[in-house]
Amino acid sequence: MHCILIGVTGPPSPSPVNAAWSTVTQFITTVDENERQHSVSWISYSTTHDDDGRHATLLCATTEASVDDVIDATTHVLLRELGNRYSCELWASAPAILPLRPVEGYEQFITLAARHHHDDNHPLLDSDHSSSTSAAAATTITTPTDTFHKAEWAVSTMKEWGIFIQTDLVTARELIELKQCIYEEITNIEKLIHHHRPDIIIGKDAISFQEISSRGNERFDLLLSPTSKAGDFVEHVLLHRISPILERILDGRINETINFDISVVYSKPNATNQGWHADGDHQKGTNDAGWDAANGWKSRLAEPYAICLFIPLIDLDDDTGYTQFWPASHRYRGLAGFGPVAEIAEATYDGKCGAGDAIWYDYRLMHRGMRNVSQVVRPVLQVLCKKTWYVEKRNYGTDSLRR
């Protein structure tokens, strides 16, 4: 079994029903190959543009038939039913289902929007929260209005998409204090590097210490002590604010079966695009969503063992950079290395959030940090909330800068 992504070029569909999708799914349910008949399951479609700027419909299918036979069958049906203005070609094949962007976009499915007035039934949001102008908040969102339904929505959304955005989680006043202490932490750790390891060129050399890691390219991951000012804020303010949702998603209790690591991920000016990656693997012996596109993520996919919260301390835009995600990629362990397909398929979600917004994502979700072409440091508070049995070993080294 494999997944095939077919690009169909032709005129945009004038009706709400995509012509290429409706035609191909109607007429191609099986493909004959060497006197054998293979079924073809059409998973989803999306729209994009090819390298020449032409409108393209992307058709995603799973089958045991060969790529060539499916492409030939699709070409024949398009010519017969829609005429020679339509053509198709293979865009990608993969050992797992390739998630596509919904035609409507992601925002309406993954945004938990804040309400900007006092609500005693809204434990996740403070009445003093600032009014962010993030792209997510600008979209009309249907938001659950009580604690129970917020948590249920979050569990379902995380299961399906592996990500959601919560606007205005941190107040403007809290942001001022957080930024001050975070910038102090950055200054102090870089002084420590200069003092103990003057041979290191900060931002250029790859480093891996207990306290901080960097693969170069002006990107850093600085671990924060729970006793730091930021750590104190997370433990005594933020965790209380997010606990109704977090404990439902990870099916546990904070400080009993759930613990957390706190860090600041910061990118300096001239940081370049990261490669695609997932912070955590699918654990050995666990199931991914398999080939059942409709129900695999509901009934087969292993529950998350770690959730990461990204909270930018400044507004993120094209200049400062942001984190780009591939929603639903957490479902399949076979997608490692296929991040560039998400780019050409425009299946990515750009996390251009306002300061104080939060991006929650499954630790298995594929993502990458984007370049920073601004003149300012891009600091993001990161809270890794995880099952107590999971220990993060990949991001930091074993040697301390203080030794």
Secondary structure, DSSP 8 states (H G I E B T S, - for coil): -EEEEEEEESS--SSSS-HHHHHHHHH-SEEEETTEEEEEEEEEEEEEE-TTS-EEEEEEEEESS-HHHHHHHHHHHHHHHH-TT-EEEEEEEESS------TT-SHHHHEE---SS--TT-TTS-TT------HHHHS------SHHHHHHHHHHHHHHHSEEEETT-S-HHHHHHHHHHHHHHHHHHHHHHHHH-TT--TTTS-EE-SSEEE-STTEEEEEE-TTSHHHHHIIIIIHHHHHHHHHHHTTS-BTTTEEEEEEEEEE-TT------EESS---TT----TT-TTTHHHHTS---SEEEEEEESS---TTT--EEE-TTGGG-GGGTT-HHHHHHTT--EEE---TT-EEEEETT-EEEE----SSS-EEEEEEEEEETT----SSS-SS-TT-
